[in-house]
Amino acid sequence: MQAARHVVCALSGGVDSAVAALLLRRRGYQVTGVFMKNWDLLDESGVCTADKDCEDAYRVCQILDIPFHQVSYVKEYWNDVFSDFLNEYEKGRTPNPDIVCNKHIKFSCFFNYAVNNLGADAVATGHYARTSLEDEEVFQQKHIKRPEGLFRNRFEIRNAVKLLQAADSFKDQTFFLSQVSQDALRRTLFPLGGLTKDFVKKIAAENRLHHVLKKKESMGICFVGKRNFENFILQYLQPRPGKFISIEDSEVLGTHKGWFLYTLGQRAKIGGLREPWYVVEKDGTKGDVLVAPRTDHPALYRDLLRTGRVHWIAEEPPAALVRDKMMECHFRFRHQMALGARGLGLSTLGKARALLQGSFSSPSALCADPQSRWHRVGDGCEGCAGSHPGTVCRVLQRGRVPGQWENPAPGAVRLHTAEGQEQSRSGHGGLWRRPQR
C-alpha cells in the first residue's frame, strides 16, 4: 500500500490557509503546517501581529491534528524584499512587495525548506489560483536543483506548467504569483483555486475554525500595518521636499516631502485645493511632481509601455514573440484590475500590444499593426524621416482633446493630434509625430 503523500502547507493564521490545510487533510494527504515569520517585531514596537498570527496558525494545526512548525525568514525578507522595496521607491518606481515576497520567500525559502528539510512531496498555500496540473501530476514531479544564472540545459524536455486564474475572479491572486519560478509552481497545490471566498468561509464555520473566520482580512502592505504610509517610508528614506506643479501652466500648487512618495496616476493630496489633481510626471533631479486636473486629462494617458526584463512563467518567451518580434496580449498592472481594461494613465486598448525592445529584423518590424501604425521615426514614414532616429512614433487616431501647454521644458515630447495641432509634454522619453499626408 502506497504511503500517504506528504504536503507541507503554509499557514498565515488566516481563514484561507486554514481551509487549504483542511481540504488537503480531507483528500487523505499527510499534512504539515508551517508558519513563516518574515518581519521582526522588535523593529515595529508591537504594531505587527506576527505573534498573534502564529498562535492562530498553531491552533489550526491542533484542530486539524497535524504537525506545526515555525520558521523565521526575517533576514531574508529584509535583504530580498524590504531592501528592494526601498531601492525601488528611491528610483521613483512603485514596487509590489507581495509579488517579491512570493518569489523570494514563500516560493523559494519556504519551498526549499519544505522539500529539503521536511521531505515534502508538494507544498500548498491558501492563494486563490490554479495550475494546469492535477494533484497526482504534481506528486510525479521531480525536484532538481537548477543551476544559477541565465542558462539551463537546452536538451532538457519539460512541459511547462501554466499558472491559471482562480474560479473566484474577484479573489484571484495570480497577479501576486506572477514571478514564481517554474520549479516551485510545478510542485505546488492551490486547494482554493476552484472555490469562492464565501464557500471557504462556510467550510471554516462548519469545521470549528471560528477563531480565524472572525479575523479581519489583511489588506495592504504587511510591514506598514495601519500606520500612515508616508510617515512610515520617511523613517527609512531621507525626505526630499519639492513642489507640485501644474502641467498646464507651470503654476506651483503646493509642496510635498518627497517626489518618490507618489505614483504616476495617483491622486495628489494638495492642501488648500478642492478639486482633485493627479500625478503625471516626477522630476527626480528637481524634486518636482507634475500634476494635471481630472482623470481624463490627456497628459495622464500613454500608448507606449516600456518594461524591464520579463519573467516568463514557462521560462521561455512565447513562440509568437520570438518569431514576429511582437505579440498581442492581455495585461494587468494591479490586483483586481480587469485584463486589458482601462487603467490609470493608460488608454483603453482592449488588448494591449506589447512592444518589447530588442533587435528587430527589419524596419517594418514595428509597424505590423496597420491600425495603430507603431514605427520607429525614420522607418518609411515621410513625416518623420530624418528626425530623431531610434525613437518611437505613434499616430494618434482617437481625437484627443488638445491641451494648452506653453513653453515646453527642454526634452519635452512633441506630438501631433489627428487634427494636426501640436502639443507638448515633458518627461516622456521619445518623440511622437503624425506623418504628413
C-alpha positions as CSV (number, residue, x, y, z in Angstrom):
1,M,0.0,0.0,0.0
2,Q,1.4,3.4,-1.0
3,A,2.2,5.8,1.8
4,A,0.2,9.0,2.0
5,R,1.6,11.9,0.1
6,H,3.2,14.5,2.3
7,V,2.1,18.1,1.7
8,V,3.6,21.0,3.6
9,C,1.0,23.8,3.8
10,A,2.0,27.4,4.5
11,L,-0.2,28.8,7.3
12,S,-0.6,32.5,7.9
13,G,-3.1,32.5,10.7
14,G,-5.9,33.4,8.4
15,V,-9.0,31.6,7.2
16,D,-7.8,30.9,3.6
17,S,-4.6,28.9,4.6
18,A,-6.6,27.2,7.4
19,V,-9.2,25.9,5.0
20,A,-6.5,24.9,2.5
21,A,-4.9,22.7,5.1
22,L,-8.3,21.2,6.0
23,L,-9.1,20.3,2.4
24,L,-5.7,18.7,1.9
25,R,-6.4,16.6,5.0
26,R,-9.7,15.6,3.6
27,R,-8.0,14.4,0.4
28,G,-6.1,11.9,2.6
29,Y,-2.7,13.6,2.5
30,Q,-0.2,13.7,5.3
31,V,-0.3,17.5,6.1
32,T,2.2,19.6,8.0
33,G,1.6,23.2,8.8
34,V,4.3,25.9,8.7
35,F,4.1,29.5,9.9
36,M,6.6,31.9,8.4
37,K,7.8,34.9,10.5
38,N,9.0,37.5,8.0
39,W,9.1,40.7,9.9
40,D,10.9,41.5,13.2
41,L,8.6,42.6,15.9
42,L,11.4,44.4,17.7
43,D,11.5,46.9,14.9
44,E,7.8,47.6,15.0
45,S,7.0,48.4,18.7
46,G,4.3,45.7,18.7
47,V,2.4,47.0,15.7
48,C,2.9,43.8,13.7
49,T,0.5,41.0,14.6
50,A,3.0,38.2,13.9
51,D,2.8,36.6,17.3
52,K,-1.0,36.5,17.3
53,D,-1.0,35.1,13.8
54,C,1.5,32.4,14.8
55,E,-0.8,31.4,17.7
56,D,-3.8,31.2,15.4
57,A,-1.9,29.1,13.0
58,Y,-0.8,26.7,15.8
59,R,-4.4,26.4,16.9
60,V,-5.5,25.5,13.4
61,C,-2.9,22.6,13.5
62,Q,-4.3,21.5,16.8
63,I,-7.9,21.4,15.5
64,L,-6.8,19.5,12.3
65,D,-4.4,17.3,14.3
66,I,-1.4,18.0,12.1
67,P,2.2,18.8,13.0
68,F,3.2,22.5,13.3
69,H,6.5,24.2,12.5
70,Q,7.6,27.8,12.7
71,V,10.4,29.2,10.6
72,S,12.0,32.7,10.6
73,Y,12.9,34.5,7.3
74,V,13.3,37.9,8.9
75,K,16.9,38.3,7.5
76,E,15.9,37.1,4.0
77,Y,12.8,39.3,3.9
78,W,14.8,42.3,4.8
79,N,17.5,41.6,2.2
80,D,15.4,40.4,-0.7
81,V,12.0,42.2,-0.2
82,F,12.2,45.2,2.0
83,S,15.6,46.5,0.7
84,D,14.3,46.1,-2.8
85,F,11.1,48.0,-1.8
86,L,13.2,50.9,-0.5
87,N,15.5,50.9,-3.5
88,E,12.6,51.0,-6.0
89,Y,11.0,53.9,-4.2
90,E,14.2,55.8,-4.2
91,K,14.3,55.4,-8.0
92,G,10.8,56.8,-8.3
93,R,9.1,53.5,-9.0
94,T,6.2,51.9,-7.1
95,P,7.1,48.3,-6.2
96,N,4.8,45.5,-5.1
97,P,6.4,43.7,-2.1
98,D,3.8,40.9,-2.2
99,I,5.0,39.8,-5.6
100,V,8.6,39.9,-4.5
101,C,7.8,38.1,-1.2
102,N,6.1,35.3,-3.1
103,K,9.1,35.0,-5.4
104,H,11.9,35.0,-2.8
105,I,10.3,33.9,0.4
106,K,7.2,31.7,0.0
107,F,8.2,30.0,-3.2
108,S,11.9,29.9,-2.6
109,C,12.9,29.9,1.1
110,F,9.8,28.1,2.3
111,F,9.6,25.8,-0.7
112,N,13.2,24.6,-0.3
113,Y,12.7,24.2,3.5
114,A,9.5,22.1,2.9
115,V,11.2,19.9,0.3
116,N,14.7,19.6,1.7
117,N,14.1,19.7,5.5
118,L,10.6,18.3,5.9
119,G,10.6,15.9,2.9
120,A,7.5,17.3,1.2
121,D,6.1,15.7,-1.9
122,A,4.5,19.0,-2.6
123,V,3.8,22.4,-1.0
124,A,0.5,24.2,-0.7
125,T,-0.7,27.7,0.1
126,G,-4.1,29.4,0.6
127,H,-3.8,31.5,-2.6
128,Y,-6.8,31.7,-4.9
129,A,-5.1,30.4,-8.1
130,R,-4.8,27.2,-10.1
131,T,-2.2,25.5,-12.3
132,S,-2.5,23.2,-15.3
133,L,-1.6,20.1,-13.2
134,E,-3.8,17.8,-11.3
135,D,-2.7,16.7,-7.8
136,E,-1.3,13.4,-8.9
137,E,0.7,15.1,-11.7
138,V,2.2,17.4,-9.1
139,F,3.4,14.5,-7.0
140,Q,5.1,12.9,-10.0
141,Q,7.3,16.0,-10.5
142,K,10.9,15.6,-9.5
143,H,12.7,18.4,-7.6
144,I,16.0,19.0,-9.5
145,K,18.3,21.8,-8.2
146,R,18.7,24.1,-11.1
147,P,22.0,25.9,-11.9
148,E,22.2,29.5,-11.0
149,G,22.3,32.1,-13.8
150,L,20.7,32.7,-17.2
151,F,21.5,29.4,-18.9
152,R,19.9,25.9,-18.5
153,N,20.1,22.6,-20.2
154,R,18.6,23.2,-23.6
155,F,18.2,19.5,-24.2
156,E,16.0,19.1,-21.2
157,I,12.5,18.3,-22.2
158,R,9.8,19.7,-19.9
159,N,6.2,20.6,-20.4
160,A,5.8,24.0,-18.8
161,V,3.2,24.2,-16.1
162,K,0.7,27.1,-16.6
163,L,-0.5,29.5,-13.9
164,L,-4.3,29.7,-14.2
165,Q,-6.8,32.2,-12.8
166,A,-9.0,31.1,-9.9
167,A,-12.7,30.4,-10.2
168,D,-13.4,33.4,-8.0
169,S,-12.4,36.2,-10.3
170,F,-12.7,38.8,-7.5
171,K,-10.3,36.9,-5.2
172,D,-8.0,35.7,-8.0
173,Q,-4.4,36.2,-6.8
174,T,-2.4,35.2,-9.8
175,F,-1.2,38.8,-10.1
176,F,0.8,38.2,-6.9
177,L,2.2,34.9,-8.2
178,S,3.3,36.3,-11.5
179,Q,7.1,35.9,-10.7
180,V,7.0,32.4,-9.1
181,S,9.5,30.1,-10.6
182,Q,8.5,27.2,-12.8
183,D,10.2,24.7,-10.5
184,A,8.2,25.8,-7.5
185,L,5.0,26.1,-9.5
186,R,5.1,22.5,-10.7
187,R,5.4,21.2,-7.1
188,T,2.6,23.4,-5.6
189,L,-1.0,22.8,-4.8
190,F,-3.7,25.5,-4.6
191,P,-6.6,23.9,-2.8
192,L,-8.8,27.0,-3.0
193,G,-8.4,27.6,-6.7
194,G,-11.8,26.3,-7.6
195,L,-13.7,27.8,-4.7
196,T,-15.3,31.2,-3.9
197,K,-14.4,33.1,-0.8
198,D,-18.0,32.7,0.6
199,F,-17.7,29.0,0.3
200,V,-14.3,29.0,2.0
201,K,-15.9,30.8,4.9
202,K,-18.8,28.3,5.0
203,I,-16.3,25.5,5.2
204,A,-14.4,27.2,8.1
205,A,-17.6,27.8,10.0
206,E,-18.6,24.1,9.7
207,N,-15.2,22.8,10.9
208,R,-14.6,24.7,14.2
209,L,-12.3,27.3,12.6
210,H,-14.2,30.2,14.1
211,H,-11.1,31.9,15.5
212,V,-9.7,32.5,12.0
213,L,-13.1,33.1,10.5
214,K,-13.8,36.2,12.7
215,K,-10.4,37.8,11.9
216,K,-10.4,40.9,9.8
217,E,-8.9,40.2,6.3
218,S,-5.4,41.6,6.0
219,M,-5.2,44.3,3.4
220,G,-2.3,46.4,2.2
221,I,1.4,46.0,2.9
222,C,2.0,43.8,6.0
223,F,5.0,45.7,7.4
224,V,3.2,49.0,7.1
225,G,0.1,47.9,9.0
226,K,-2.4,50.6,10.0
227,R,0.2,53.4,10.0
228,N,0.4,56.3,7.7
229,F,2.4,55.2,4.7
230,E,4.2,58.5,4.1
231,N,5.3,58.6,7.8
232,F,6.5,55.0,7.6
233,I,8.6,55.3,4.4
234,L,10.2,58.6,5.6
235,Q,11.6,56.6,8.6
236,Y,13.9,54.9,6.1
237,L,14.3,57.3,3.2
238,Q,15.6,60.9,3.5
239,P,12.8,63.5,2.9
240,R,13.4,65.5,-0.4
241,P,10.9,68.4,-0.3
242,G,9.7,69.7,-3.6
243,K,6.8,71.4,-5.4
244,F,3.5,70.3,-7.0
245,I,3.5,72.0,-10.4
246,S,0.5,72.2,-12.8
247,I,1.4,70.7,-16.2
248,E,-1.0,73.1,-17.9
249,D,0.5,76.5,-16.9
250,S,3.6,75.6,-14.6
251,E,1.8,77.2,-11.6
252,V,3.1,76.0,-8.2
253,L,0.1,74.4,-6.4
254,G,1.8,73.2,-3.2
255,T,4.7,71.4,-1.7
256,H,5.5,67.8,-0.7
257,K,8.1,65.8,1.3
258,G,9.5,63.7,-1.5
259,W,8.8,63.1,-5.2
260,F,9.4,59.3,-4.7
261,L,6.3,59.1,-2.4
262,Y,4.0,59.4,-5.4
263,T,2.9,57.0,-8.1
264,L,2.0,58.0,-11.7
265,G,-1.8,58.4,-12.0
266,Q,-2.2,58.7,-8.2
267,R,-4.4,61.4,-6.8
268,A,-2.1,64.0,-5.2
269,K,-3.2,65.4,-1.9
270,I,-2.5,69.1,-2.2
271,G,-3.6,71.2,0.7
272,G,-6.0,74.1,0.0
273,L,-7.3,72.7,-3.3
274,R,-10.9,71.5,-3.6
275,E,-10.7,69.9,-7.0
276,P,-8.6,66.7,-7.4
277,W,-5.2,66.7,-9.2
278,Y,-3.4,63.6,-10.4
279,V,0.3,62.8,-10.8
280,V,1.6,63.0,-14.4
281,E,5.4,63.0,-14.1
282,K,8.1,63.1,-11.5
283,D,11.3,65.1,-11.8
284,G,13.8,63.4,-9.6
285,T,16.5,66.0,-10.3
286,K,14.5,69.0,-9.2
287,G,12.2,67.1,-6.9
288,D,9.0,68.4,-8.6
289,V,5.8,66.4,-9.1
290,L,3.9,67.5,-12.2
291,V,0.1,67.2,-11.8
292,A,-3.0,67.5,-14.0
293,P,-6.7,68.1,-13.2
294,R,-9.3,65.4,-13.9
295,T,-8.8,61.7,-14.6
296,D,-9.5,62.2,-18.3
297,H,-6.7,64.7,-18.8
298,P,-4.7,63.8,-22.0
299,A,-1.4,64.1,-20.1
300,L,-2.3,61.1,-17.9
301,Y,-2.5,58.8,-20.9
302,R,0.2,56.7,-22.6
303,D,0.1,54.5,-25.7
304,L,3.6,53.0,-25.1
305,L,4.8,50.9,-22.1
306,R,8.4,50.1,-21.7
307,T,9.3,47.2,-19.4
308,G,12.4,45.8,-17.7
309,R,13.4,42.2,-18.1
310,V,10.4,40.0,-18.5
311,H,9.8,37.0,-16.2
312,W,8.3,34.2,-18.3
313,I,6.5,31.6,-16.1
314,A,7.1,29.0,-18.7
315,E,10.9,30.1,-18.7
316,E,10.8,30.6,-22.5
317,P,9.2,33.6,-24.3
318,P,6.1,32.8,-26.4
319,A,6.9,31.4,-29.9
320,A,4.9,34.3,-31.5
321,L,7.1,36.9,-29.9
322,V,10.3,35.1,-30.9
323,R,9.0,34.7,-34.5
324,D,7.4,38.1,-35.1
325,K,9.2,40.3,-32.5
326,M,5.7,41.4,-31.5
327,M,2.7,39.7,-29.8
328,E,-0.8,40.5,-28.8
329,C,-1.5,40.0,-25.1
330,H,-3.8,41.0,-22.2
331,F,-2.2,42.9,-19.4
332,R,-2.8,43.8,-15.8
333,F,-0.7,46.2,-13.6
334,R,-2.6,45.9,-10.4
335,H,-4.6,43.4,-8.4
336,Q,-8.3,43.0,-9.3
337,M,-7.9,45.1,-12.4
338,A,-9.8,43.7,-15.4
339,L,-7.5,42.2,-18.0
340,G,-7.0,44.6,-20.9
341,A,-9.4,47.2,-19.5
342,R,-8.7,50.9,-18.9
343,G,-6.3,51.6,-16.1
344,L,-4.9,54.8,-14.6
345,G,-2.7,56.5,-17.1
346,L,-3.4,54.1,-19.9
347,S,-5.6,54.2,-23.0
348,T,-8.4,51.7,-23.5
349,L,-6.8,49.3,-25.9
350,G,-8.9,46.2,-25.1
351,K,-5.9,44.0,-25.9
352,A,-2.6,45.8,-25.4
353,R,0.1,45.4,-28.0
354,A,3.4,44.6,-26.3
355,L,6.4,46.2,-28.0
356,L,9.4,44.6,-26.3
357,Q,12.7,46.3,-27.1
358,G,15.2,44.1,-28.9
359,S,16.9,43.6,-32.2
360,F,14.3,44.0,-34.9
361,S,14.9,42.1,-38.1
362,S,13.6,44.8,-40.4
363,P,12.5,48.5,-40.3
364,S,8.8,47.4,-40.6
365,A,9.0,45.1,-37.6
366,L,7.3,47.8,-35.5
367,C,4.5,48.5,-37.9
368,A,2.9,45.1,-38.2
369,D,-0.3,46.5,-37.0
370,P,-1.9,48.8,-39.6
371,Q,-4.5,50.0,-37.1
372,S,-2.0,51.5,-34.6
373,R,0.9,52.3,-37.0
374,W,3.6,52.0,-34.5
375,H,7.0,52.5,-36.0
376,R,10.4,54.0,-35.4
377,V,10.9,57.5,-36.5
378,G,12.5,57.5,-39.9
379,D,11.4,54.0,-40.8
380,G,9.5,54.6,-44.0
381,C,7.5,57.5,-42.6
382,E,7.7,60.6,-44.7
383,G,6.6,62.9,-41.8
384,C,9.3,61.5,-39.5
385,A,12.1,61.0,-41.9
386,G,15.4,62.1,-40.6
387,S,14.1,63.1,-37.1
388,H,15.5,61.5,-34.0
389,P,16.2,58.0,-35.4
390,G,15.5,55.2,-32.9
391,T,12.7,56.8,-31.0
392,V,9.1,55.6,-31.3
393,C,6.4,57.4,-33.1
394,R,2.6,56.9,-32.8
395,V,-0.2,58.2,-35.0
396,L,-3.0,59.4,-32.7
397,Q,-6.3,58.4,-34.1
398,R,-8.7,58.8,-31.2
399,G,-9.3,62.5,-31.5
400,R,-8.0,63.5,-28.0
401,V,-8.8,67.0,-26.8
402,P,-5.6,69.1,-27.3
403,G,-4.0,70.6,-24.3
404,Q,-2.8,74.2,-23.9
405,W,0.7,73.7,-22.8
406,E,3.0,76.7,-23.4
407,N,6.8,76.9,-23.3
408,P,7.6,73.2,-23.1
409,A,10.6,72.3,-21.0
410,P,13.8,71.1,-22.6
411,G,13.4,67.5,-23.8
412,A,9.6,67.7,-23.8
413,V,7.7,65.4,-26.0
414,R,6.0,66.9,-29.1
415,L,3.1,65.2,-30.6
416,H,0.6,66.0,-33.3
417,T,-3.1,65.1,-33.0
418,A,-5.2,63.9,-35.9
419,E,-6.2,67.5,-36.5
420,G,-2.5,68.4,-36.9
421,Q,-2.4,70.6,-33.8
422,E,0.9,70.4,-32.0
423,Q,1.1,69.6,-28.3
424,S,4.0,69.0,-25.9
425,R,4.6,67.4,-22.5
426,S,7.8,66.8,-20.6
427,G,9.4,63.7,-19.2
428,H,8.2,61.1,-21.7
429,G,11.3,59.6,-23.3
430,G,10.6,59.8,-27.0
431,L,9.2,61.8,-29.9
432,W,5.7,61.3,-31.3
433,R,4.9,62.6,-34.8
434,R,2.0,62.5,-37.2
435,P,3.0,61.5,-40.7
436,Q,2.4,64.3,-43.2
437,R,-0.1,63.5,-46.0
